[in-house]
Amino acid sequence: MSERGENVKKAEIEAYCTELVTPIIEENNFELVDVEYVKEGADYYLRVYADKDGGINIDDCVFISRALEAKLDESDRIKDAYILEVSSPGLTRPLKKEKDFKRSIGKLVDIKLYKAQQGRKELSGILKEYTETTITIDDEGTEITLNRNDISMIRLAFV
């Protein structure tokens, strides 16, 4: 399958899984952080990242996993063999949604760029502000504004 075909399949599976898991998440007062379908080596992984106030625990992950697994088995729309993982997004969670950025204002973030800018492909700084198209950080007293399309990954830094 072409890379484009893989990306379409990946997006379709992630959207489908999001559709299935959202009612489980909402009915139990969890927050859906992300869904990803990735191939690592010879294996496919369907990962669901969830959270809740006070943090998600192993019992919550098992509950979501079993409920989602039943729905996935019922529909049997994912043709590849895959490993289902449900977990916390962790301390270094990626920032993807507006609420992620909003709650991270004033916090230290790590940023990876697709291409080096001013000789740097990785940056760290305090998240100052964000818009739909830009991110502004304070990197040791220097404000840097980046185009979001240039960012491959932004997440909370582990300090």
Summary of the structure (lengths in Angstrom):
residues: 159
radius of gyration: 17.6
end to end distance: 40.8
largest distance: 54.5
contacts: 420
relative contact order: 0.12
helix: 33%
strand: 41%
